[in-house]
Amino acid sequence: MGNKKLSIRILFPLVMSISILLCMISCMVMFSHFLSGYFVEEAVGEIGKQKNSLAQGIEREIEEISDYTNAMYYQNIRSHDFQSDAFSDSLNDVIGNAPDRIHGIGLYDANGNCIWHSEKMSDMPAMGADWFVQARDSIEIVYFGSKELVFADVMKHAFQVSRHIEYVDQGIMKSGVLCVQYYTDPVETILNEYQNKRTEYCYLLDENNQLIYHPFMKAIQSDLYEEKTMEFVEECDNYLVKTYEDAKWVIEKQQIGYTGWKIIVVNSLANIRAENLSIYYMAWLMLFLVGIALIVLDILLFRNITDPVYQLMRTMKEFGKGNYQVKASEDGIGELKVLSEQFNHMADRLQKQMDEIRENETEKRKMEKKLLQSQINPHFLYNTLDSIIWMIQSGEYKGAEQMVSLLAKFFRTSLSQGKDMIPLEKELEHATSYLAIQNIRFKDKFEFCVHADQALLKYLCPKLSIQPLLENAIYHGMEGKFEDGEIHINVYEKENVIHIEVVDNGLGMTEEKIDYIMNNKVVSSKRGSGIGVRNVSERIKLIYGEEYGISITSELDEGTTATITIPKLEEIDEK
């Protein structure tokens, strides 16, 4: 037995240790993945700031070129006649003043024919070229066209800027296109300064995804290098991670103003990880040390601490399920033993208190139901008997006989052999007797009718629940109405709930009056039964729950609708 106990004491810590190691390894993997994503986001954010600054620098350069082109147009081309020597001299001076900036200038008529060009510019027609067509059709807008690369010499290349112009030819204003080829040296300088700032390299594309600048441009032109990231440019919104050449690369894109140009920044994921390798090692070391500490703690404390805790947890779980007889084991040590004892004492006290609460709640509900039902004053009986006596004295024996019969039927239902719950059919008979009595008393001041779904008459409802609503309709709705009064009782089912409506066409009530009726338990009226509408609503809630009761809606001069909602029940415990 001793060896068996020893093997169990070793087995459980061993299993727990293996579990901790597996969890530790999983945590390392997940944490590494998390850190990788975090560092990528952090690198993207940092590079993004530099990228924005780079884009702004290039955009400023482009704006300078735009201003330079506009100045060339207004100060040189528009200022001289095309056929004059001053025209050519002026444009040659522009090139001579900026030899390191401008490669060449060309002027084209509306048909694309070259009408003037500088020494290094070609005189080939431009009719079919995109840059020409778009510039010609863009009035007063500088267009950075296709930016086709033009090699000025061995080391330099340029991009084209074109715009619509108007020039004077022998006194006649004509339309054409100005094409200026600018060296890319300023843009290259900006991009070269950006290289190796937390990035592998970056390059510049035009709106047609054609290269304007690339650090490996010479190799690309010689077919010695292929920029594979260009195929991902269109799907890149801000940045994306792609795998090619057995490596993962982070590709970022930045739009440059209105030109359609794009800066593409390329960085290797391995480069980003290498920058944060020390953080990876530190995180792994911390996780490893935590795992070892947990294993040692498990070996030392498993048997003496965890077993009593698990036993107490199982006991509490059973107690939570409603097994109040369960007891916690008191075999633990130190504070665990005290905890188990205190739990058992608490369970005993709680059991006693719950028994007392249930007993008190049952008695309370019995008293409330009886109290609410008993709040009937004798005024209705007195008023009815007075009416009977008056009718006998007036010789209206038939009417007196009818009223006596209705009154007997009314109180027969009211008593109902002491039952609080009666079939809906009986409750409607009681309500009909009440309306008939009141109609006789008030000299046919109103008409009434009952519309009830016959299938619902078998279900139980609280006794004397409809009559207070009828009383309210007569004394609050019909007051001041001299003729054509109507009261309807409608019984129907909606969403498996019985709805009992009392509808009148009386004068209606204000929100204040409805609030008074719903918040005064007893109606102190010598004309009515004395059962308050709120009393009935509370009885319903006590019997069925808070989702049921009475609601009242009313419009002035339109009438009032009071609705009782109860569930469909054929049997109910009236204890």
Summary of the structure (lengths in Angstrom):
residues: 575
radius of gyration: 48.3
end to end distance: 59.3
largest distance: 135.6
contacts: 1731
relative contact order: 0.06
helix: 52%
strand: 21%
